[in-house]
Amino acid sequence: MIKQKLLSFKLSRTKEDITARAGLAVYSEFLRGFGIKELIEKFMPPSGSNRGYPAYCYIEPILIMLTGGRKNNRRF
C-alpha cells in the first residue's frame, strides 16, 4: 500500500468537460511524492545568490511540459 503524502484534492469521476491536461496535477504530486524534489536539491548546485530560485523551480515545469506534450496547431 502506498501512503498518501501530498494529494490535497480528491479525484472522482465526472461528466463535466475538463481540459485534456487536467491529469498533470496528479503527475506533479507524483514527482513530489516520490521525492524527486529532494533528489534534485541534493544533486543540483544551489543558486549563486540569496535571491536565486532553487533548481526544482526550473526543472518541475519542464518535466510537466514534456509530459503534457504540445498542442498540434498545424493545418493541412
Sequence and secondary structure as in RCSB ss.txt:
>XXXX:A:sequence
MIKQKLLSFKLSRTKEDITARAGLAVYSEFLRGFGIKELIEKFMPPSGSNRGYPAYCYIEPILIMLTGGRKNNRR
F
>XXXX:A:secstr
     S  S     SS   TTTTHHHHHHHHHHTTHHHHHHHHS   SSTT   HHHHHHHHHHHHHH       
 
